């Protein structure tokens, strides 16, 4: 399985991150998710899930920042369009991002679904992992990353990773 995300000059397009226009921001956070293209999913794939995280955030805030969790994406949706986090939110479930954590005290409007990169110190490399699963997982909106990892155990047919740089 392979995944691709369009980059501009080697970086995530501004509309999906820190430099998004005001109409694509909620509580000062970018909320328009980027498009994802999935190819060569294995036979038997019933759903996809994705995890979008920032390991480069650890020196800044002390932990890996979760930007987007989504699961039970239909196996037929191999071209996930831009803004799917908001426009297609009834077609799959989305988990809590790091704004939901007690250490962050984030705005509830941005505690679930996609919140884009906003690297404060330098360009960060974000990791997108897409999972092909042999089932639809017993998850509901607002699940946590650990809930996904436990539910997906034994159901992962394939996974693909992409590094997505975003500028500071």
C-alpha positions as CSV (number, residue, x, y, z in Angstrom):
1,X,0.0,0.0,0.0
2,X,1.2,3.5,-0.8
3,X,-0.1,7.0,0.2
4,X,0.6,10.4,-1.2
5,X,-0.1,13.9,-0.1
6,X,0.5,16.9,-2.4
7,X,3.4,19.2,-1.2
8,X,4.3,22.6,-2.5
9,X,8.1,23.3,-2.6
10,X,8.5,20.3,-0.3
11,X,6.0,21.6,2.4
12,X,2.4,21.1,3.2
13,X,0.4,23.8,1.5
14,X,-0.3,26.8,3.7
15,X,-4.1,26.4,3.7
16,X,-3.7,23.2,5.8
17,X,-1.4,24.7,8.5
18,X,-0.1,27.7,10.3
19,X,-0.6,30.1,7.4
20,X,-4.2,29.2,6.6
21,X,-6.5,32.1,5.9
22,X,-8.8,33.3,8.7
23,X,-11.8,31.5,7.3
24,X,-10.0,28.2,7.6
25,X,-9.1,28.8,11.3
26,X,-11.1,27.9,14.4
27,X,-9.9,29.1,17.8
28,X,-6.6,30.2,16.1
29,X,-6.0,26.7,14.7
30,X,-6.2,25.5,11.0
31,X,-9.0,23.1,10.5
32,X,-9.0,22.3,6.7
33,X,-7.5,18.8,6.3
34,X,-5.3,18.0,3.4
35,X,-6.1,15.5,0.6
36,X,-4.7,11.9,0.8
37,X,-4.4,9.5,-2.1
38,X,-4.2,5.7,-1.3
39,X,-3.1,3.1,-3.8
40,X,-2.5,-0.6,-3.7
41,X,-4.6,-1.4,-0.7
42,X,-4.6,-5.1,0.0
43,X,-7.5,-7.3,-1.0
44,X,-9.9,-7.7,2.0
45,X,-9.5,-4.1,3.1
46,X,-12.8,-3.1,4.8
47,X,-11.8,0.3,6.1
48,X,-8.9,2.7,6.5
49,X,-7.7,4.6,9.5
50,X,-5.2,7.4,9.8
51,X,-2.9,8.9,12.5
52,X,-1.3,12.3,11.9
53,X,1.3,13.2,14.5
54,X,4.3,15.5,15.2
55,X,7.3,13.8,16.8
56,X,9.2,17.1,16.4
57,X,6.9,18.7,19.0
58,X,8.6,16.8,21.9
59,X,11.4,19.3,22.5
60,X,8.8,22.1,22.4
61,X,6.0,20.8,24.6
62,X,7.3,17.6,26.1
63,X,5.2,15.1,24.1
64,X,4.2,13.9,20.7
65,X,1.4,16.1,19.3
66,X,-1.6,14.3,17.8
67,X,-3.1,16.4,15.0
68,X,-5.7,14.0,13.5
69,X,-7.1,10.6,14.2
70,X,-9.7,9.1,11.8
71,X,-11.0,5.5,11.5
72,X,-13.7,3.5,9.7
73,X,-13.0,5.4,6.5
74,X,-14.7,3.4,3.8
75,X,-12.3,1.2,1.8
76,X,-13.8,2.7,-1.4
77,X,-12.6,6.2,-0.3
78,X,-9.1,6.0,-1.7
79,X,-9.0,9.6,-2.6
80,X,-9.7,11.4,0.6
81,X,-10.4,15.0,-0.5
82,X,-9.2,18.2,1.1
83,X,-11.4,19.2,4.1
84,X,-12.7,15.7,4.6
85,X,-12.4,16.2,8.4
86,X,-15.3,18.7,8.2
87,X,-17.0,17.9,4.9
88,X,-17.2,14.1,5.2
89,X,-17.3,13.8,9.0
90,X,-20.5,11.7,8.8
91,X,-18.7,9.0,6.7
92,X,-16.1,8.0,9.4
93,X,-15.3,8.6,13.0
94,X,-12.6,10.9,14.3
95,X,-10.7,10.8,17.5
96,X,-9.4,13.4,19.9
97,X,-6.3,15.3,19.1
98,X,-3.8,16.8,21.6
99,X,-6.0,19.8,22.2
100,X,-8.3,17.5,24.2
101,X,-5.7,16.7,26.7
102,X,-5.9,18.1,30.3
103,X,-2.4,19.5,30.0
104,X,-3.3,21.7,27.1
105,X,-6.7,23.1,28.1
106,X,-7.7,23.4,24.5
107,X,-10.9,24.8,23.1
108,X,-13.6,22.1,22.8
109,X,-14.2,23.3,19.2
110,X,-10.8,21.9,18.2
111,X,-10.4,18.9,20.5
112,X,-11.5,16.4,17.9
113,X,-10.9,16.0,14.2
114,X,-8.1,17.7,12.2
115,X,-6.0,20.6,13.5
116,X,-3.2,21.5,11.2
117,X,0.5,22.0,11.9
118,X,1.7,25.2,13.6
119,X,5.3,24.6,14.3
120,X,6.5,27.4,16.6
121,X,10.2,27.0,16.5
122,X,11.3,25.6,13.1
123,X,10.0,23.5,10.3
124,X,8.7,20.2,11.6
125,X,8.3,16.8,9.9
126,X,4.8,15.4,10.6
127,X,4.1,11.7,10.2
128,X,1.0,10.4,8.5
129,X,0.3,6.7,8.9
130,X,-2.6,5.2,7.0
131,X,-3.8,1.7,8.0
132,X,-5.7,-0.8,5.9
133,X,-7.9,-2.8,8.1
134,X,-9.9,-6.1,7.7
135,X,-12.9,-4.7,9.6
136,X,-14.8,-1.7,10.8
137,X,-13.5,-0.9,14.3
138,X,-15.9,-0.5,17.3
139,X,-14.9,3.1,17.8
140,X,-17.0,6.2,18.2
141,X,-16.3,9.9,17.7
142,X,-14.0,11.2,20.3
143,X,-11.9,8.1,20.8
144,X,-8.3,8.4,21.9
145,X,-5.2,7.1,20.1
146,X,-4.7,4.2,22.5
147,X,-8.3,3.2,21.9
148,X,-7.5,2.9,18.2
149,X,-4.3,1.0,18.8
150,X,-6.1,-1.6,20.9
151,X,-9.0,-1.9,18.6
152,X,-6.8,-2.3,15.5
153,X,-4.6,-5.0,17.0
154,X,-4.9,-8.1,14.8
155,X,-6.8,-6.2,12.1
156,X,-4.0,-4.4,10.3
157,X,-3.6,-5.7,6.7
158,X,-1.0,-3.0,5.7
159,X,0.1,0.4,6.7
160,X,1.9,3.2,4.8
161,X,3.7,6.2,6.2
162,X,4.5,9.6,4.7
163,X,6.6,12.4,6.1
164,X,4.9,15.8,5.6
165,X,7.1,18.8,6.3
166,X,5.4,22.0,7.4
167,X,7.1,25.4,7.7
168,X,7.5,27.4,10.8
